[in-house]
Amino acid sequence: MKVKVKFLGFNFAQIQRELEIELKGHKDHTVSDLVRELSNSIKKFKDAVLKENGSISEEVMIVLNGEIQAEREKIDTIVINEGDTIAFMLIAGGG
């Protein structure tokens, strides 16, 4: 199953802001499966997106097909499908 992944606001994304990734194996993949795959293949993604305990940083917003996924702790229940677009956005802060 192929999905499109976008990285918005990350330093490592200057090199590659968008990619297509193929998830193999079982049929029902989740955002958690995608995060695991990206973490294993892109070290800078892991460092920028995940906290030490493996959960998604509060500074990162996940957008699936244009819809914000507000509950980061439930990424293992958010199913993704062939052709979906998942964006990881770094939330800017400061004043």
Backbone as a chain_set.jsonl record, in Angstrom:
{"seq": "MKVKVKFLGFNFAQIQRELEIELKGHKDHTVSDLVRELSNSIKKFKDAVLKENGSISEEVMIVLNGEIQAEREKIDTIVINEGDTIAFMLIAGGG", "coords": {"N": [[0.842, -1.169, 0.0], [0.634, 2.16, -0.928], [1.344, 5.418, 0.302], [1.267, 9.007, 0.498], [3.592, 11.151, 2.011], [4.105, 14.11, 3.795], [6.339, 16.596, 4.984], [6.319, 19.305, 6.967], [7.769, 22.277, 7.926], [9.992, 21.242, 9.196], [13.543, 21.011, 9.751], [15.01, 18.92, 8.523], [13.427, 18.446, 6.399], [14.057, 20.141, 4.383], [15.617, 18.927, 2.57], [14.048, 16.791, 1.667], [10.849, 17.229, 1.236], [8.568, 15.885, 0.69], [7.394, 12.594, 0.176], [6.784, 9.339, -1.222], [5.665, 6.442, 0.249], [5.814, 2.936, 0.746], [3.868, 0.731, 2.507], [4.131, -2.422, 3.809], [2.832, -5.76, 4.354], [0.316, -6.522, 6.73], [-3.192, -5.775, 6.083], [-4.749, -3.593, 7.143], [-3.413, -0.704, 7.825], [-2.081, 1.672, 10.168], [-1.684, 5.084, 11.367], [0.238, 4.897, 13.292], [1.751, 2.674, 12.408], [2.9, 3.821, 10.146], [4.418, 5.901, 11.31], [6.246, 4.355, 12.739], [7.582, 3.045, 10.614], [8.7, 5.28, 9.278], [10.322, 6.256, 11.326], [12.177, 4.212, 11.557], [13.445, 4.383, 9.109], [14.218, 7.028, 8.644], [16.279, 8.749, 10.474], [16.406, 11.416, 11.373], [13.748, 12.119, 11.303], [12.679, 10.613, 13.394], [14.059, 11.78, 15.565], [13.035, 14.393, 15.454], [10.249, 14.186, 15.628], [9.365, 12.319, 17.544], [9.034, 11.836, 21.096], [11.195, 10.95, 23.874], [9.966, 8.731, 25.047], [8.741, 7.558, 22.942], [6.308, 8.505, 22.067], [4.303, 10.819, 20.11], [5.488, 14.087, 19.688], [4.228, 17.053, 21.303], [4.585, 19.231, 19.789], [4.111, 18.622, 17.228], [1.858, 18.315, 14.586], [-0.49, 16.123, 13.176], [-1.815, 15.521, 10.033], [-4.31, 14.082, 8.197], [-5.237, 13.46, 5.017], [-6.003, 16.176, 4.775], [-7.374, 16.599, 7.132], [-7.122, 17.472, 10.474], [-5.628, 15.504, 12.952], [-6.322, 15.364, 16.063], [-5.926, 13.845, 18.377], [-3.19, 12.66, 19.39], [-2.358, 10.494, 20.917], [-3.853, 8.396, 20.042], [-2.944, 7.306, 17.667], [-2.56, 4.731, 16.909], [-4.994, 3.791, 16.253], [-5.95, 5.107, 14.073], [-6.763, 4.529, 10.915], [-5.081, 4.165, 7.818], [-5.243, 4.455, 4.264], [-4.679, 3.158, 0.926], [-3.193, 5.538, -1.17], [-3.675, 7.705, 0.503], [-2.841, 10.902, 1.997], [-0.548, 11.953, 4.3], [0.396, 14.386, 6.517], [3.023, 15.695, 8.42], [3.334, 18.21, 10.61], [5.287, 20.763, 11.931], [4.57, 22.618, 14.694], [4.686, 26.009, 14.958], [6.047, 28.109, 17.416], [6.33, 30.677, 19.921], [6.983, 34.239, 20.072]], "CA": [[0.0, 0.0, 0.0], [1.427, 3.383, -1.007], [0.777, 6.664, 0.804], [2.123, 10.174, 0.338], [3.936, 11.743, 3.296], [4.649, 15.456, 3.695], [6.994, 17.114, 6.184], [6.191, 20.756, 6.893], [8.352, 23.029, 9.03], [11.138, 20.544, 9.786], [14.834, 21.282, 9.109], [15.41, 17.812, 7.653], [12.54, 18.421, 5.242], [14.596, 20.98, 3.311], [16.152, 17.996, 1.591], [12.937, 16.014, 1.103], [9.619, 17.692, 1.881], [7.456, 14.996, 0.356], [7.81, 11.308, -0.374], [5.785, 8.282, -1.289], [6.194, 5.292, 0.986], [5.001, 1.728, 0.634], [3.747, -0.062, 3.724], [3.888, -3.823, 3.45], [2.328, -6.607, 5.431], [-1.134, -6.649, 6.948], [-4.033, -4.931, 5.233], [-5.185, -2.368, 7.819], [-2.304, 0.031, 8.407], [-2.468, 2.832, 10.954], [-0.688, 6.149, 11.429], [1.305, 4.357, 14.13], [2.603, 1.859, 11.534], [3.652, 4.748, 9.307], [5.412, 6.556, 12.167], [7.278, 3.347, 13.01], [8.347, 2.87, 9.378], [9.49, 6.495, 9.06], [11.337, 6.32, 12.385], [13.218, 3.235, 11.248], [14.149, 4.696, 7.866], [14.708, 8.409, 8.643], [16.658, 9.042, 11.857], [16.055, 12.797, 11.711], [12.309, 12.123, 11.562], [12.518, 10.098, 14.755], [14.552, 12.788, 16.506], [12.219, 15.601, 15.4], [8.818, 13.953, 15.822], [9.052, 11.494, 18.715], [9.644, 12.094, 22.401], [12.029, 9.826, 24.322], [9.13, 7.569, 25.365], [8.201, 7.024, 21.698], [5.046, 9.138, 21.678], [4.425, 11.979, 19.232], [5.704, 15.354, 20.373], [3.122, 17.999, 21.284], [4.935, 20.268, 18.809], [3.86, 18.076, 15.897], [0.47, 18.077, 14.232], [-0.672, 15.122, 12.121], [-2.959, 15.841, 9.189], [-4.618, 12.964, 7.304], [-6.128, 13.893, 3.932], [-6.503, 17.521, 5.047], [-8.086, 16.647, 8.401], [-6.227, 17.435, 11.632], [-5.84, 14.39, 13.884], [-6.003, 16.039, 17.32], [-5.597, 12.931, 19.469], [-1.93, 11.987, 19.058], [-2.217, 9.235, 21.66], [-4.679, 7.367, 19.414], [-2.485, 7.076, 16.292], [-2.625, 3.306, 16.602], [-6.368, 3.46, 15.842], [-6.291, 5.882, 12.877], [-6.45, 3.688, 9.76], [-4.737, 4.844, 6.578], [-5.574, 3.657, 3.091], [-3.952, 3.389, -0.321], [-3.353, 6.853, -1.769], [-3.854, 8.764, 1.491], [-1.753, 11.847, 2.223], [-0.351, 12.226, 5.72], [1.358, 15.464, 6.714], [3.534, 15.944, 9.764], [3.595, 19.644, 10.631], [5.878, 21.296, 13.139], [3.796, 23.767, 15.125], [5.581, 27.115, 15.31], [5.723, 28.762, 18.68], [7.116, 31.875, 20.191], [6.225, 35.474, 19.973]], "C": [[0.893, 1.239, 0.0], [0.64, 4.57, -0.47], [1.777, 7.785, 0.555], [2.343, 10.787, 1.719], [4.56, 13.108, 3.038], [5.235, 15.864, 5.041], [7.006, 18.632, 6.069], [6.775, 21.41, 8.142], [9.56, 22.385, 9.69], [12.412, 20.885, 9.031], [15.221, 20.178, 8.143], [14.576, 17.783, 6.377], [13.021, 19.329, 4.116], [15.16, 20.098, 2.2], [15.011, 17.265, 0.893], [11.657, 16.382, 1.839], [8.455, 16.743, 1.679], [8.024, 13.69, -0.186], [6.627, 10.37, -0.43], [6.405, 7.069, -0.623], [5.241, 4.117, 0.83], [5.052, 0.976, 1.958], [3.367, -1.471, 3.32], [3.304, -4.575, 4.628], [0.82, -6.596, 5.492], [-1.916, -5.575, 6.211], [-4.392, -3.595, 5.881], [-4.006, -1.687, 8.508], [-2.842, 1.247, 9.154], [-1.372, 3.894, 10.867], [0.491, 5.684, 12.27], [2.268, 3.496, 13.317], [3.481, 2.754, 10.668], [4.746, 5.446, 10.106], [6.557, 5.6, 12.467], [8.173, 3.15, 11.793], [9.249, 4.076, 9.12], [10.603, 6.624, 10.096], [12.49, 5.372, 12.116], [14.04, 3.633, 10.028], [14.732, 6.107, 7.81], [15.011, 8.818, 10.089], [16.245, 10.452, 12.267], [14.556, 12.942, 11.962], [12.065, 11.699, 13.006], [12.918, 11.145, 15.782], [13.631, 14.004, 16.584], [10.771, 15.382, 15.83], [8.489, 13.22, 17.119], [9.748, 11.98, 19.978], [10.442, 10.85, 22.797], [11.211, 8.568, 24.6], [8.461, 6.975, 24.12], [6.88, 7.626, 21.261], [5.327, 10.365, 20.806], [4.558, 13.254, 20.07], [4.47, 16.244, 20.264], [3.356, 19.101, 20.261], [4.655, 19.825, 17.374], [2.364, 17.831, 15.706], [0.437, 17.053, 13.095], [-1.951, 15.463, 11.368], [-3.136, 14.693, 8.193], [-5.649, 13.424, 6.288], [-6.795, 15.235, 4.227], [-7.24, 17.683, 6.359], [-7.118, 16.504, 9.567], [-6.622, 16.28, 12.545], [-5.386, 14.864, 15.269], [-5.525, 15.092, 18.416], [-4.376, 12.087, 19.119], [-1.803, 10.623, 19.722], [-3.022, 8.099, 21.04], [-4.225, 7.042, 17.99], [-2.5, 5.599, 15.912], [-4.03, 2.869, 16.189], [-6.792, 4.198, 14.565], [-5.817, 5.106, 11.652], [-6.118, 4.569, 8.555], [-4.936, 3.88, 5.416], [-4.687, 4.015, 1.908], [-4.254, 4.782, -0.855], [-3.57, 7.996, -0.792], [-2.624, 9.671, 1.529], [-1.713, 12.176, 3.701], [0.717, 13.29, 5.833], [1.736, 15.53, 8.186], [3.982, 17.397, 9.762], [4.168, 20.046, 11.978], [5.119, 22.575, 13.49], [4.762, 24.858, 15.581], [5.097, 27.753, 16.603], [6.562, 30.011, 18.849], [6.295, 33.133, 20.003], [6.967, 36.545, 19.243]], "O": [[1.798, 1.358, 0.825], [-0.552, 4.722, -0.737], [2.977, 7.545, 0.42], [1.403, 10.926, 2.502], [5.429, 13.254, 2.178], [4.701, 15.523, 6.097], [7.638, 19.182, 5.167], [6.342, 21.139, 9.263], [10.099, 22.933, 10.651], [12.385, 21.036, 7.81], [15.712, 20.462, 7.05], [14.972, 17.168, 5.387], [12.467, 19.3, 3.017], [15.174, 20.487, 1.033], [15.009, 17.134, -0.331], [11.41, 15.896, 2.943], [7.469, 16.793, 2.414], [9.015, 13.686, -0.916], [5.607, 10.58, 0.227], [7.549, 6.716, -0.907], [4.023, 4.285, 0.788], [6.122, 0.632, 2.461], [2.404, -1.685, 2.584], [3.288, -4.081, 5.756], [0.131, -6.651, 4.473], [-1.346, -4.578, 5.768], [-4.34, -2.561, 5.215], [-3.642, -2.041, 9.63], [-3.901, 1.781, 8.827], [-0.279, 3.639, 10.36], [1.632, 6.046, 11.983], [3.48, 3.578, 13.515], [4.665, 2.476, 10.479], [5.876, 5.571, 9.635], [7.72, 6.003, 12.45], [9.396, 3.093, 11.927], [10.423, 3.917, 8.784], [11.709, 7.055, 9.769], [13.643, 5.687, 12.409], [15.209, 3.26, 9.922], [15.64, 6.367, 7.02], [14.105, 9.188, 10.836], [15.784, 10.659, 13.389], [14.139, 13.793, 12.747], [11.33, 12.356, 13.743], [12.201, 11.373, 16.756], [13.462, 14.585, 17.657], [10.135, 16.301, 16.344], [7.448, 13.471, 17.727], [10.88, 12.464, 19.945], [10.368, 9.821, 22.126], [11.705, 7.457, 24.411], [7.707, 6.007, 24.221], [6.376, 7.29, 20.189], [6.446, 10.877, 20.773], [3.824, 13.457, 21.037], [3.752, 16.202, 19.266], [2.427, 19.826, 19.905], [4.926, 20.56, 16.425], [1.701, 17.224, 16.547], [1.244, 17.117, 12.167], [-3.012, 15.665, 11.958], [-2.218, 14.373, 7.438], [-6.786, 13.738, 6.638], [-7.985, 15.42, 3.972], [-7.691, 18.783, 6.68], [-6.374, 15.526, 9.641], [-7.796, 16.102, 12.869], [-4.204, 14.776, 15.603], [-4.783, 15.513, 19.304], [-4.493, 10.965, 18.625], [-1.211, 9.703, 19.157], [-2.891, 6.951, 21.465], [-5.021, 6.556, 17.186], [-2.457, 5.257, 14.73], [-4.239, 1.714, 15.819], [-7.873, 3.942, 14.035], [-4.619, 5.033, 11.381], [-6.778, 5.576, 8.302], [-4.817, 2.664, 5.562], [-4.028, 5.054, 1.902], [-5.416, 5.169, -0.982], [-3.643, 9.151, -1.212], [-1.524, 9.272, 1.149], [-2.704, 12.618, 4.284], [1.819, 13.127, 5.31], [0.887, 15.434, 9.072], [4.885, 17.779, 9.018], [3.616, 19.719, 13.029], [5.036, 23.499, 12.681], [5.563, 24.644, 16.492], [3.899, 27.908, 16.837], [7.396, 30.342, 18.007], [5.081, 33.09, 19.804], [6.453, 37.651, 19.078]]}, "num_chains": 1, "name": "protein.A"}
